[in-house]
């Protein structure tokens, strides 16, 4: 497993990390806790030292499983979690003040809950789970997080981009408010390469990439007849004509990979890793077999420059939150 520096933090993290959303069971269908623990152990054995989770992943269930694993595993780990907005719309409304979503009292109380769920005295990386550019002129929530960092409750401060407006966090990067940013960056969603990733590299901000597989589509395992399990949010994400359109575009990528030596999921991870600003790509993992397949990609050669450039043509501006337009 190759390691990469995490911005200016001094941390060295595995370039492929463990995405722990499915461990919370919420929105991904049933998940057995014993299988989750086996998955975490297998990933760590293979060199993954970075885990990403959040309160909303099962209302703390994912965090609690990771806490159990952390007691069992003796090696170094970096664990990032997220605090959701307390109230208001999600993604945030431009008409809500930041105090509606992230008041000082709420942030303090929530950080204490995250500390308890993870069973730690200091959170490695605390990320706000969403943001709006309407708050860039008054980033008061980060002032509270800075105070919590001074008190030893948080080591690094981060933010996760809102899907509909990822560039809303660029001002936070340039203003020195964050140590890390979590972005969507994959074969379909390449917009971060325009501004977020260069800004992060310039200002020493760690980049966590999520959705490298576009919720599983870029593994190539879906077809037009795919039916998702009950409780799996992807039945909505890929509803109506979306699934067929995604399948068609995935097939175009697969054709471009013919003779390259890379499978589709391997190329998907390598593409996301291809930008030098990226610190780690968190692949969703829910069983040991997935841990083995995903983490083995780190040992493969990087995509040749010509192939990396060829794959850029699959950039797809679909506006995923606007159902009638993609």
TORKOL-4160 file (C-alpha; in steps of 0.2 Angstrom, whole numbers, padded with zeros to 4 digits, m for minus):
326
<pt num="1" X="0000" Y="0000" Z="0000"/>
<pt num="2" X="0007" Y="0017" Z="m0005"/>
<pt num="3" X="0006" Y="0031" Z="0007"/>
<pt num="4" X="0003" Y="0049" Z="0003"/>
<pt num="5" X="0005" Y="0065" Z="0013"/>
<pt num="6" X="m0011" Y="0073" Z="0020"/>
<pt num="7" X="m0009" Y="0091" Z="0015"/>
<pt num="8" X="0002" Y="0100" Z="0028"/>
<pt num="9" X="m0004" Y="0090" Z="0042"/>
<pt num="10" X="0012" Y="0079" Z="0044"/>
<pt num="11" X="0001" Y="0063" Z="0042"/>
<pt num="12" X="0005" Y="0049" Z="0030"/>
<pt num="13" X="m0011" Y="0040" Z="0024"/>
<pt num="14" X="m0014" Y="0025" Z="0014"/>
<pt num="15" X="m0019" Y="0031" Z="m0004"/>
<pt num="16" X="m0034" Y="0020" Z="m0003"/>
<pt num="17" X="m0044" Y="0021" Z="0012"/>
<pt num="18" X="m0059" Y="0013" Z="0020"/>
<pt num="19" X="m0076" Y="0021" Z="0017"/>
<pt num="20" X="m0087" Y="0015" Z="0031"/>
<pt num="21" X="m0104" Y="0021" Z="0026"/>
<pt num="22" X="m0111" Y="0004" Z="0023"/>
<pt num="23" X="m0106" Y="m0002" Z="0040"/>
<pt num="24" X="m0120" Y="0009" Z="0047"/>
<pt num="25" X="m0132" Y="m0001" Z="0037"/>
<pt num="26" X="m0143" Y="0015" Z="0034"/>
<pt num="27" X="m0147" Y="0017" Z="0015"/>
<pt num="28" X="m0136" Y="0002" Z="0010"/>
<pt num="29" X="m0147" Y="m0012" Z="0015"/>
<pt num="30" X="m0143" Y="m0025" Z="0029"/>
<pt num="31" X="m0125" Y="m0026" Z="0036"/>
<pt num="32" X="m0118" Y="m0039" Z="0049"/>
<pt num="33" X="m0107" Y="m0031" Z="0062"/>
<pt num="34" X="m0096" Y="m0046" Z="0063"/>
<pt num="35" X="m0093" Y="m0045" Z="0044"/>
<pt num="36" X="m0089" Y="m0026" Z="0046"/>
<pt num="37" X="m0076" Y="m0030" Z="0059"/>
<pt num="38" X="m0068" Y="m0043" Z="0048"/>
<pt num="39" X="m0068" Y="m0031" Z="0033"/>
<pt num="40" X="m0059" Y="m0018" Z="0044"/>
<pt num="41" X="m0046" Y="m0030" Z="0050"/>
<pt num="42" X="m0043" Y="m0036" Z="0032"/>
<pt num="43" X="m0041" Y="m0019" Z="0026"/>
<pt num="44" X="m0029" Y="m0014" Z="0040"/>
<pt num="45" X="m0019" Y="m0030" Z="0037"/>
<pt num="46" X="m0017" Y="m0025" Z="0018"/>
<pt num="47" X="m0011" Y="m0007" Z="0023"/>
<pt num="48" X="m0026" Y="0004" Z="0024"/>
<pt num="49" X="m0023" Y="0016" Z="0039"/>
<pt num="50" X="m0037" Y="0029" Z="0034"/>
<pt num="51" X="m0055" Y="0027" Z="0038"/>
<pt num="52" X="m0069" Y="0039" Z="0034"/>
<pt num="53" X="m0086" Y="0038" Z="0044"/>
<pt num="54" X="m0100" Y="0050" Z="0050"/>
<pt num="55" X="m0114" Y="0052" Z="0062"/>
<pt num="56" X="m0127" Y="0049" Z="0049"/>
<pt num="57" X="m0120" Y="0032" Z="0045"/>
<pt num="58" X="m0132" Y="0023" Z="0055"/>
<pt num="59" X="m0134" Y="0037" Z="0069"/>
<pt num="60" X="m0117" Y="0033" Z="0075"/>
<pt num="61" X="m0117" Y="0014" Z="0072"/>
<pt num="62" X="m0103" Y="0015" Z="0059"/>
<pt num="63" X="m0092" Y="0025" Z="0072"/>
<pt num="64" X="m0096" Y="0013" Z="0086"/>
<pt num="65" X="m0090" Y="m0002" Z="0075"/>
<pt num="66" X="m0074" Y="0007" Z="0071"/>
<pt num="67" X="m0071" Y="0011" Z="0089"/>
<pt num="68" X="m0072" Y="m0008" Z="0093"/>
<pt num="69" X="m0060" Y="m0011" Z="0079"/>
<pt num="70" X="m0048" Y="0002" Z="0085"/>
<pt num="71" X="m0047" Y="m0007" Z="0102"/>
<pt num="72" X="m0042" Y="m0023" Z="0093"/>
<pt num="73" X="m0030" Y="m0016" Z="0080"/>
<pt num="74" X="m0013" Y="m0011" Z="0087"/>
<pt num="75" X="m0007" Y="m0001" Z="0072"/>
<pt num="76" X="m0008" Y="0017" Z="0068"/>
<pt num="77" X="m0025" Y="0024" Z="0061"/>
<pt num="78" X="m0032" Y="0040" Z="0055"/>
<pt num="79" X="m0051" Y="0041" Z="0057"/>
<pt num="80" X="m0061" Y="0055" Z="0050"/>
<pt num="81" X="m0079" Y="0058" Z="0055"/>
<pt num="82" X="m0092" Y="0071" Z="0051"/>
<pt num="83" X="m0105" Y="0082" Z="0060"/>
<pt num="84" X="m0121" Y="0084" Z="0051"/>
<pt num="85" X="m0131" Y="0100" Z="0051"/>
<pt num="86" X="m0142" Y="0102" Z="0066"/>
<pt num="87" X="m0157" Y="0110" Z="0057"/>
<pt num="88" X="m0163" Y="0118" Z="0041"/>
<pt num="89" X="m0162" Y="0110" Z="0024"/>
<pt num="90" X="m0149" Y="0098" Z="0018"/>
<pt num="91" X="m0140" Y="0103" Z="0007"/>
<pt num="92" X="m0141" Y="0119" Z="0016"/>
<pt num="93" X="m0152" Y="0133" Z="0010"/>
<pt num="94" X="m0143" Y="0150" Z="0005"/>
<pt num="95" X="m0156" Y="0158" Z="0016"/>
<pt num="96" X="m0152" Y="0149" Z="0032"/>
<pt num="97" X="m0138" Y="0158" Z="0043"/>
<pt num="98" X="m0124" Y="0146" Z="0048"/>
<pt num="99" X="m0130" Y="0146" Z="0066"/>
<pt num="100" X="m0146" Y="0136" Z="0061"/>
<pt num="101" X="m0135" Y="0122" Z="0055"/>
<pt num="102" X="m0119" Y="0124" Z="0065"/>
<pt num="103" X="m0122" Y="0134" Z="0081"/>
<pt num="104" X="m0107" Y="0134" Z="0094"/>
<pt num="105" X="m0118" Y="0125" Z="0107"/>
<pt num="106" X="m0123" Y="0112" Z="0094"/>
<pt num="107" X="m0105" Y="0109" Z="0087"/>
<pt num="108" X="m0098" Y="0107" Z="0105"/>
<pt num="109" X="m0112" Y="0095" Z="0110"/>
<pt num="110" X="m0110" Y="0085" Z="0094"/>
<pt num="111" X="m0091" Y="0084" Z="0095"/>
<pt num="112" X="m0093" Y="0077" Z="0112"/>
<pt num="113" X="m0105" Y="0064" Z="0105"/>
<pt num="114" X="m0092" Y="0060" Z="0091"/>
<pt num="115" X="m0079" Y="0057" Z="0104"/>
<pt num="116" X="m0090" Y="0046" Z="0114"/>
<pt num="117" X="m0095" Y="0036" Z="0098"/>
<pt num="118" X="m0077" Y="0033" Z="0093"/>
<pt num="119" X="m0071" Y="0031" Z="0111"/>
<pt num="120" X="m0057" Y="0043" Z="0109"/>
<pt num="121" X="m0051" Y="0059" Z="0118"/>
<pt num="122" X="m0046" Y="0068" Z="0102"/>
<pt num="123" X="m0054" Y="0066" Z="0084"/>
<pt num="124" X="m0041" Y="0064" Z="0071"/>
<pt num="125" X="m0052" Y="0074" Z="0058"/>
<pt num="126" X="m0069" Y="0082" Z="0061"/>
<pt num="127" X="m0078" Y="0087" Z="0045"/>
<pt num="128" X="m0094" Y="0097" Z="0043"/>
<pt num="129" X="m0105" Y="0086" Z="0033"/>
<pt num="130" X="m0111" Y="0099" Z="0021"/>
<pt num="131" X="m0109" Y="0118" Z="0017"/>
<pt num="132" X="m0116" Y="0132" Z="0006"/>
<pt num="133" X="m0106" Y="0146" Z="m0002"/>
<pt num="134" X="m0119" Y="0158" Z="0007"/>
<pt num="135" X="m0109" Y="0156" Z="0023"/>
<pt num="136" X="m0092" Y="0160" Z="0015"/>
<pt num="137" X="m0093" Y="0178" Z="0021"/>
<pt num="138" X="m0097" Y="0172" Z="0039"/>
<pt num="139" X="m0088" Y="0155" Z="0042"/>
<pt num="140" X="m0092" Y="0156" Z="0060"/>
<pt num="141" X="m0093" Y="0137" Z="0062"/>
<pt num="142" X="m0075" Y="0135" Z="0059"/>
<pt num="143" X="m0071" Y="0148" Z="0073"/>
<pt num="144" X="m0079" Y="0136" Z="0085"/>
<pt num="145" X="m0070" Y="0121" Z="0078"/>
<pt num="146" X="m0053" Y="0130" Z="0080"/>
<pt num="147" X="m0057" Y="0133" Z="0098"/>
<pt num="148" X="m0061" Y="0114" Z="0100"/>
<pt num="149" X="m0045" Y="0111" Z="0091"/>
<pt num="150" X="m0036" Y="0122" Z="0104"/>
<pt num="151" X="m0044" Y="0112" Z="0118"/>
<pt num="152" X="m0037" Y="0096" Z="0111"/>
<pt num="153" X="m0054" Y="0089" Z="0105"/>
<pt num="154" X="m0050" Y="0089" Z="0087"/>
<pt num="155" X="m0033" Y="0087" Z="0078"/>
<pt num="156" X="m0038" Y="0093" Z="0060"/>
<pt num="157" X="m0053" Y="0102" Z="0053"/>
<pt num="158" X="m0062" Y="0098" Z="0037"/>
<pt num="159" X="m0078" Y="0100" Z="0026"/>
<pt num="160" X="m0087" Y="0088" Z="0015"/>
<pt num="161" X="m0093" Y="0096" Z="m0001"/>
<pt num="162" X="m0111" Y="0098" Z="m0006"/>
<pt num="163" X="m0115" Y="0087" Z="m0021"/>
<pt num="164" X="m0124" Y="0101" Z="m0030"/>
<pt num="165" X="m0110" Y="0115" Z="m0028"/>
<pt num="166" X="m0093" Y="0107" Z="m0024"/>
<pt num="167" X="m0084" Y="0123" Z="m0028"/>
<pt num="168" X="m0093" Y="0132" Z="m0013"/>
<pt num="169" X="m0078" Y="0127" Z="m0002"/>
<pt num="170" X="m0064" Y="0135" Z="m0013"/>
<pt num="171" X="m0065" Y="0151" Z="m0002"/>
<pt num="172" X="m0063" Y="0140" Z="0014"/>
<pt num="173" X="m0047" Y="0132" Z="0006"/>
<pt num="174" X="m0040" Y="0149" Z="0001"/>
<pt num="175" X="m0045" Y="0157" Z="0018"/>
<pt num="176" X="m0035" Y="0144" Z="0028"/>
<pt num="177" X="m0051" Y="0138" Z="0037"/>
<pt num="178" X="m0049" Y="0119" Z="0033"/>
<pt num="179" X="m0035" Y="0106" Z="0034"/>
<pt num="180" X="m0045" Y="0094" Z="0023"/>
<pt num="181" X="m0059" Y="0094" Z="0010"/>
<pt num="182" X="m0069" Y="0078" Z="0005"/>
<pt num="183" X="m0074" Y="0079" Z="m0013"/>
<pt num="184" X="m0083" Y="0069" Z="m0027"/>
<pt num="185" X="m0070" Y="0066" Z="m0040"/>
<pt num="186" X="m0072" Y="0051" Z="m0052"/>
<pt num="187" X="m0073" Y="0047" Z="m0071"/>
<pt num="188" X="m0090" Y="0056" Z="m0072"/>
<pt num="189" X="m0087" Y="0070" Z="m0060"/>
<pt num="190" X="m0071" Y="0079" Z="m0065"/>
<pt num="191" X="m0075" Y="0097" Z="m0060"/>
<pt num="192" X="m0064" Y="0097" Z="m0045"/>
<pt num="193" X="m0049" Y="0096" Z="m0056"/>
<pt num="194" X="m0053" Y="0114" Z="m0062"/>
<pt num="195" X="m0052" Y="0123" Z="m0045"/>
<pt num="196" X="m0053" Y="0113" Z="m0029"/>
<pt num="197" X="m0039" Y="0102" Z="m0032"/>
<pt num="198" X="m0026" Y="0115" Z="m0038"/>
<pt num="199" X="m0032" Y="0126" Z="m0023"/>
<pt num="200" X="m0029" Y="0112" Z="m0011"/>
<pt num="201" X="m0012" Y="0108" Z="m0018"/>
<pt num="202" X="m0007" Y="0127" Z="m0017"/>
<pt num="203" X="m0013" Y="0129" Z="0001"/>
<pt num="204" X="m0008" Y="0112" Z="0009"/>
<pt num="205" X="m0025" Y="0105" Z="0011"/>
<pt num="206" X="m0028" Y="0086" Z="0012"/>
<pt num="207" X="m0040" Y="0079" Z="m0001"/>
<pt num="208" X="m0051" Y="0065" Z="0003"/>
<pt num="209" X="m0060" Y="0058" Z="m0013"/>
<pt num="210" X="m0077" Y="0050" Z="m0011"/>
<pt num="211" X="m0088" Y="0041" Z="m0024"/>
<pt num="212" X="m0074" Y="0035" Z="m0035"/>
<pt num="213" X="m0086" Y="0021" Z="m0040"/>
<pt num="214" X="m0101" Y="0033" Z="m0042"/>
<pt num="215" X="m0111" Y="0023" Z="m0029"/>
<pt num="216" X="m0106" Y="0007" Z="m0038"/>
<pt num="217" X="m0109" Y="0011" Z="m0056"/>
<pt num="218" X="m0091" Y="0012" Z="m0061"/>
<pt num="219" X="m0087" Y="m0006" Z="m0055"/>
<pt num="220" X="m0097" Y="m0011" Z="m0070"/>
<pt num="221" X="m0108" Y="m0023" Z="m0061"/>
<pt num="222" X="m0125" Y="m0015" Z="m0065"/>
<pt num="223" X="m0136" Y="m0018" Z="m0080"/>
<pt num="224" X="m0153" Y="m0012" Z="m0085"/>
<pt num="225" X="m0161" Y="m0026" Z="m0075"/>
<pt num="226" X="m0152" Y="m0022" Z="m0059"/>
<pt num="227" X="m0164" Y="m0021" Z="m0044"/>
<pt num="228" X="m0157" Y="m0014" Z="m0028"/>
<pt num="229" X="m0161" Y="m0022" Z="m0011"/>
<pt num="230" X="m0174" Y="m0015" Z="0000"/>
<pt num="231" X="m0168" Y="0000" Z="0010"/>
<pt num="232" X="m0154" Y="0003" Z="m0003"/>
<pt num="233" X="m0154" Y="0022" Z="m0007"/>
<pt num="234" X="m0147" Y="0018" Z="m0024"/>
<pt num="235" X="m0165" Y="0013" Z="m0030"/>
<pt num="236" X="m0168" Y="0031" Z="m0029"/>
<pt num="237" X="m0151" Y="0037" Z="m0035"/>
<pt num="238" X="m0152" Y="0027" Z="m0051"/>
<pt num="239" X="m0171" Y="0028" Z="m0053"/>
<pt num="240" X="m0181" Y="0029" Z="m0069"/>
<pt num="241" X="m0170" Y="0032" Z="m0085"/>
<pt num="242" X="m0154" Y="0035" Z="m0074"/>
<pt num="243" X="m0149" Y="0017" Z="m0073"/>
<pt num="244" X="m0150" Y="0014" Z="m0092"/>
<pt num="245" X="m0140" Y="0030" Z="m0096"/>
<pt num="246" X="m0127" Y="0026" Z="m0083"/>
<pt num="247" X="m0125" Y="0008" Z="m0090"/>
<pt num="248" X="m0123" Y="0015" Z="m0107"/>
<pt num="249" X="m0109" Y="0027" Z="m0102"/>
<pt num="250" X="m0100" Y="0014" Z="m0092"/>
<pt num="251" X="m0100" Y="0003" Z="m0107"/>
<pt num="252" X="m0091" Y="0017" Z="m0117"/>
<pt num="253" X="m0078" Y="0018" Z="m0103"/>
<pt num="254" X="m0076" Y="m0001" Z="m0104"/>
<pt num="255" X="m0072" Y="0000" Z="m0122"/>
<pt num="256" X="m0059" Y="0013" Z="m0120"/>
<pt num="257" X="m0050" Y="0001" Z="m0107"/>
<pt num="258" X="m0049" Y="m0013" Z="m0119"/>
<pt num="259" X="m0031" Y="m0020" Z="m0120"/>
<pt num="260" X="m0026" Y="m0008" Z="m0106"/>
<pt num="261" X="m0023" Y="m0021" Z="m0093"/>
<pt num="262" X="m0035" Y="m0013" Z="m0081"/>
<pt num="263" X="m0052" Y="m0018" Z="m0076"/>
<pt num="264" X="m0065" Y="m0005" Z="m0075"/>
<pt num="265" X="m0065" Y="m0004" Z="m0055"/>
<pt num="266" X="m0046" Y="m0003" Z="m0056"/>
<pt num="267" X="m0046" Y="0011" Z="m0068"/>
<pt num="268" X="m0059" Y="0020" Z="m0058"/>
<pt num="269" X="m0049" Y="0020" Z="m0043"/>
<pt num="270" X="m0033" Y="0024" Z="m0052"/>
<pt num="271" X="m0041" Y="0039" Z="m0061"/>
<pt num="272" X="m0046" Y="0047" Z="m0045"/>
<pt num="273" X="m0029" Y="0044" Z="m0038"/>
<pt num="274" X="m0021" Y="0051" Z="m0054"/>
<pt num="275" X="m0022" Y="0070" Z="m0048"/>
<pt num="276" X="m0007" Y="0074" Z="m0037"/>
<pt num="277" X="m0017" Y="0084" Z="m0025"/>
<pt num="278" X="m0027" Y="0069" Z="m0019"/>
<pt num="279" X="m0022" Y="0062" Z="m0002"/>
<pt num="280" X="m0033" Y="0047" Z="m0001"/>
<pt num="281" X="m0048" Y="0039" Z="m0011"/>
<pt num="282" X="m0060" Y="0031" Z="0001"/>
<pt num="283" X="m0068" Y="0015" Z="m0007"/>
<pt num="284" X="m0084" Y="0009" Z="0001"/>
<pt num="285" X="m0080" Y="m0008" Z="0009"/>
<pt num="286" X="m0092" Y="m0020" Z="0017"/>
<pt num="287" X="m0084" Y="m0037" Z="0016"/>
<pt num="288" X="m0066" Y="m0044" Z="0016"/>
<pt num="289" X="m0067" Y="m0048" Z="m0002"/>
<pt num="290" X="m0070" Y="m0030" Z="m0007"/>
<pt num="291" X="m0056" Y="m0025" Z="0004"/>
<pt num="292" X="m0044" Y="m0036" Z="m0005"/>
<pt num="293" X="m0050" Y="m0031" Z="m0022"/>
<pt num="294" X="m0050" Y="m0012" Z="m0019"/>
<pt num="295" X="m0033" Y="m0011" Z="m0009"/>
<pt num="296" X="m0024" Y="m0022" Z="m0021"/>
<pt num="297" X="m0026" Y="m0007" Z="m0034"/>
<pt num="298" X="m0013" Y="0003" Z="m0025"/>
<pt num="299" X="0001" Y="m0010" Z="m0030"/>
<pt num="300" X="m0004" Y="m0008" Z="m0049"/>
<pt num="301" X="0006" Y="0004" Z="m0060"/>
<pt num="302" X="m0002" Y="0021" Z="m0062"/>
<pt num="303" X="m0013" Y="0024" Z="m0077"/>
<pt num="304" X="m0002" Y="0029" Z="m0092"/>
<pt num="305" X="m0003" Y="0048" Z="m0096"/>
<pt num="306" X="m0011" Y="0044" Z="m0112"/>
<pt num="307" X="m0025" Y="0033" Z="m0105"/>
<pt num="308" X="m0028" Y="0046" Z="m0090"/>
<pt num="309" X="m0030" Y="0059" Z="m0103"/>
<pt num="310" X="m0041" Y="0048" Z="m0114"/>
<pt num="311" X="m0053" Y="0044" Z="m0100"/>
<pt num="312" X="m0056" Y="0063" Z="m0096"/>
<pt num="313" X="m0068" Y="0063" Z="m0111"/>
<pt num="314" X="m0080" Y="0054" Z="m0100"/>
<pt num="315" X="m0083" Y="0069" Z="m0089"/>
<pt num="316" X="m0102" Y="0070" Z="m0087"/>
<pt num="317" X="m0111" Y="0086" Z="m0081"/>
<pt num="318" X="m0127" Y="0078" Z="m0076"/>
<pt num="319" X="m0132" Y="0089" Z="m0061"/>
<pt num="320" X="m0136" Y="0074" Z="m0050"/>
<pt num="321" X="m0148" Y="0083" Z="m0038"/>
<pt num="322" X="m0159" Y="0089" Z="m0052"/>
<pt num="323" X="m0168" Y="0073" Z="m0057"/>
<pt num="324" X="m0176" Y="0080" Z="m0073"/>
<pt num="325" X="m0160" Y="0085" Z="m0081"/>
<pt num="326" X="m0149" Y="0069" Z="m0083"/>
